[in-house]
Amino acid sequence: MSRIVIAIGGNAILNPARGSPVEQQRLIDETCREIAQIIRKGYDVVLTHGNGPQIGNILAMQEECALVHPQPLDVCGAQTQGMLGYSLQQSLDNRLRESGITKQVATVLTQVVVDASSSSFTNPTKPIGIYYPESRALEMIALGIKMIHDKKGYRRVVPSPMPLQLVEEDVIKKLVSLGVIVIAAGGGGIPVIRKNGSLAGVEAVIDKDLTGSLLASAIGAETFLILTDVEKAALNYGKDNQVDLDEITVSEAERYIEEGHFGKGSMEPKILAVLRFIKSGGKTSIISSLDKALPALLGTAGTRIIA
Amino acid sequence: MSRIVIAIGGNAILNPARGSPVEQQRLIDETCREIAQIIRKGYDVVLTHGNGPQIGNILAMQEECALVHPQPLDVCGAQTQGMLGYSLQQSLDNRLRESGITKQVATVLTQVVVDASSSSFTNPTKPIGIYYPESRALEMIALGIKMIHDKKGYRRVVPSPMPLQLVEEDVIKKLVSLGVIVIAAGGGGIPVIRKNGSLAGVEAVIDKDLTGSLLASAIGAETFLILTDVEKAALNYGKDNQVDLDEITVSEAERYIEEGHFGKGSMEPKILAVLRFIKSGGKTSIISSLDKALPALLGTAGTRIIA
């Protein structure tokens, strides 16, 4: 049966500005309703998810709370795998039961080995967490915390090295072969490096779509579906002459990236992840919105990228 | 091969008073070194762990931080499964590699169905989290938060219903059958109830040793080993006439409970969990300290409880 990896955007399920746990659960429920329909069609589904706003919230709490020792970033990432894995597995289980499907769902905590020589460790550029008022940001910079300043204010930046290998790949594959619906590599995976054969966590985050493409290749998925907060990738996004894209080839996608059509921190990394999947032998990749997962797969929504 | 469930105390790996993440990792590493030796002896090991101090820290952070929406208790429990599952799986993986063992380790997020009719939902008695100064405690009580007052101060109390069923039981069994070392049901599991066939999280915590005994029975373990911060259960604990126990039968254990020998919030629930395991057909249960896991199994440390 056809295998598919579905990557759910962390921002898409929790709007940092208004996102209460109730709102997050509602969006997860809606998404899982779509995914249950995909499973009903007979696909073997593996789920992964982002964690941007969620890890940002944990960092904000740690900074404000003097009572509790802060945890390093890898451990915070592990906490978000627990939090979101639980929400997804419970919601998907409920939606499957409603549809009369008796498949099992399981979340596998996933460590991902990253490139230890990545320049992002010395020159971090990935913004995470909340915006800080200038006075607080300057204090943090004085403490050695790396920050950037954009039009909305100051944000912390952290390394975001390339994912190289899923430590729990074999376990994930075993469960998929047994027909279990696996949730894995949440938040792009818990970032680790190998030092003298041993694993060690590192203070970094990993792009969840790049890890999703690695996961999709590892389990031999035909399709890699990215669910985000827009339905289609577009040329001239947000301008008067915006053109939504229905289907593009790898070479078209590469040309559009060169021409700067895709947002640096938003659509471009998704397209890069998709290209990585297809160049590793994947067949189809689709970018669509949370509420259009099934139509995207059926070819009536989203942007499809093909070899 | 003989199966064993090992339950690691949350307090044993993080002393709430001094527990930094570094100290926690050191204790986890030491414990995993022992567990690697047990695996080397040929046992099929399933691990579970407590989360008392860790979930207490998350609650304390949520209360102090006005910026972030607090998460309900089931979600906080899921976060601790991510946090501690990650630490354990990485540490155990490293210790196994050092010992030349190539087994795989995986953490399965675990929901546990609890007794929805438990009186603990209307009359919660399980203390969790930090001690509060009186002024803050009275404010919290005025907000409807249930608190108790003991000799060290005020603490929040929450429901702690009986665990009835591991939702992910089949997945755990499948992985154990495949030779994977599974970490499951951390913190006693994420507490859920079934409502009209659907799962829903509840604001509660579950005794990790009771869930551990359920897990041990479910996977057909011969032995259920509880690792805590004392090496043996004792009669007249802490008094001049303290007698450490090497081996006791179920009926002796029941008599000692009646005579009030075991601490209500500490050793007694462990003995009750052990009794539940043996009455469900388990062969041997042992209570020992983190650093004496292997000697306990070999019969030279800990308290052994037999039918």
Chai-1 contact restraints between the chains, C-beta under 6 A:
chainA,res_idxA,chainB,res_idxB,connection_type,confidence,min_distance_angstrom,max_distance_angstrom,comment,restraint_id
A,S20,B,H69,contact,1.0,0.0,6.0,A-B,restraint_1
A,P21,B,H69,contact,1.0,0.0,6.0,A-B,restraint_2
A,P21,B,Q71,contact,1.0,0.0,6.0,A-B,restraint_3
A,N57,B,V68,contact,1.0,0.0,6.0,A-B,restraint_4
A,A60,B,L67,contact,1.0,0.0,6.0,A-B,restraint_5
A,A60,B,V68,contact,1.0,0.0,6.0,A-B,restraint_6
A,M61,B,M61,contact,1.0,0.0,6.0,A-B,restraint_7
A,M61,B,C65,contact,1.0,0.0,6.0,A-B,restraint_8
A,M61,B,V68,contact,1.0,0.0,6.0,A-B,restraint_9
A,E64,B,E64,contact,1.0,0.0,6.0,A-B,restraint_10
A,E64,B,C65,contact,1.0,0.0,6.0,A-B,restraint_11
A,C65,B,M61,contact,1.0,0.0,6.0,A-B,restraint_12
A,C65,B,E64,contact,1.0,0.0,6.0,A-B,restraint_13
A,L67,B,A60,contact,1.0,0.0,6.0,A-B,restraint_14
A,V68,B,N57,contact,1.0,0.0,6.0,A-B,restraint_15
A,V68,B,A60,contact,1.0,0.0,6.0,A-B,restraint_16
A,V68,B,M61,contact,1.0,0.0,6.0,A-B,restraint_17
A,H69,B,S20,contact,1.0,0.0,6.0,A-B,restraint_18
A,H69,B,P21,contact,1.0,0.0,6.0,A-B,restraint_19
A,Q71,B,P21,contact,1.0,0.0,6.0,A-B,restraint_20
A,V75,B,M83,contact,1.0,0.0,6.0,A-B,restraint_21
A,A78,B,G82,contact,1.0,0.0,6.0,A-B,restraint_22
A,A78,B,M83,contact,1.0,0.0,6.0,A-B,restraint_23
A,A78,B,Y86,contact,1.0,0.0,6.0,A-B,restraint_24
A,Q79,B,Q79,contact,1.0,0.0,6.0,A-B,restraint_25
A,Q79,B,G82,contact,1.0,0.0,6.0,A-B,restraint_26
A,Q79,B,M83,contact,1.0,0.0,6.0,A-B,restraint_27
A,Q81,B,G82,contact,1.0,0.0,6.0,A-B,restraint_28
A,G82,B,A78,contact,1.0,0.0,6.0,A-B,restraint_29
A,G82,B,Q79,contact,1.0,0.0,6.0,A-B,restraint_30
A,G82,B,Q81,contact,1.0,0.0,6.0,A-B,restraint_31
A,G82,B,G82,contact,1.0,0.0,6.0,A-B,restraint_32
A,M83,B,V75,contact,1.0,0.0,6.0,A-B,restraint_33
A,M83,B,A78,contact,1.0,0.0,6.0,A-B,restraint_34
A,M83,B,Q79,contact,1.0,0.0,6.0,A-B,restraint_35
A,G85,B,L109,contact,1.0,0.0,6.0,A-B,restraint_36
A,Y86,B,A78,contact,1.0,0.0,6.0,A-B,restraint_37
A,Y86,B,L109,contact,1.0,0.0,6.0,A-B,restraint_38
A,Y86,B,I190,contact,1.0,0.0,6.0,A-B,restraint_39
A,Q90,B,L199,contact,1.0,0.0,6.0,A-B,restraint_40
A,N94,B,S198,contact,1.0,0.0,6.0,A-B,restraint_41
A,N94,B,L199,contact,1.0,0.0,6.0,A-B,restraint_42
A,R97,B,G197,contact,1.0,0.0,6.0,A-B,restraint_43
A,Q104,B,D170,contact,1.0,0.0,6.0,A-B,restraint_44
A,Q104,B,V171,contact,1.0,0.0,6.0,A-B,restraint_45
A,A106,B,V108,contact,1.0,0.0,6.0,A-B,restraint_46
A,A106,B,E168,contact,1.0,0.0,6.0,A-B,restraint_47
A,A106,B,V171,contact,1.0,0.0,6.0,A-B,restraint_48
A,T107,B,L109,contact,1.0,0.0,6.0,A-B,restraint_49
A,V108,B,A106,contact,1.0,0.0,6.0,A-B,restraint_50
A,L109,B,G85,contact,1.0,0.0,6.0,A-B,restraint_51
A,L109,B,Y86,contact,1.0,0.0,6.0,A-B,restraint_52
A,L109,B,T107,contact,1.0,0.0,6.0,A-B,restraint_53
A,E168,B,A106,contact,1.0,0.0,6.0,A-B,restraint_54
A,D170,B,Q104,contact,1.0,0.0,6.0,A-B,restraint_55
A,V171,B,Q104,contact,1.0,0.0,6.0,A-B,restraint_56
A,V171,B,A106,contact,1.0,0.0,6.0,A-B,restraint_57
A,V171,B,V180,contact,1.0,0.0,6.0,A-B,restraint_58
A,K174,B,L178,contact,1.0,0.0,6.0,A-B,restraint_59
A,L178,B,K174,contact,1.0,0.0,6.0,A-B,restraint_60
A,V180,B,V171,contact,1.0,0.0,6.0,A-B,restraint_61
A,I190,B,Y86,contact,1.0,0.0,6.0,A-B,restraint_62
A,G197,B,R97,contact,1.0,0.0,6.0,A-B,restraint_63
A,S198,B,N94,contact,1.0,0.0,6.0,A-B,restraint_64
A,L199,B,Q90,contact,1.0,0.0,6.0,A-B,restraint_65
A,L199,B,N94,contact,1.0,0.0,6.0,A-B,restraint_66
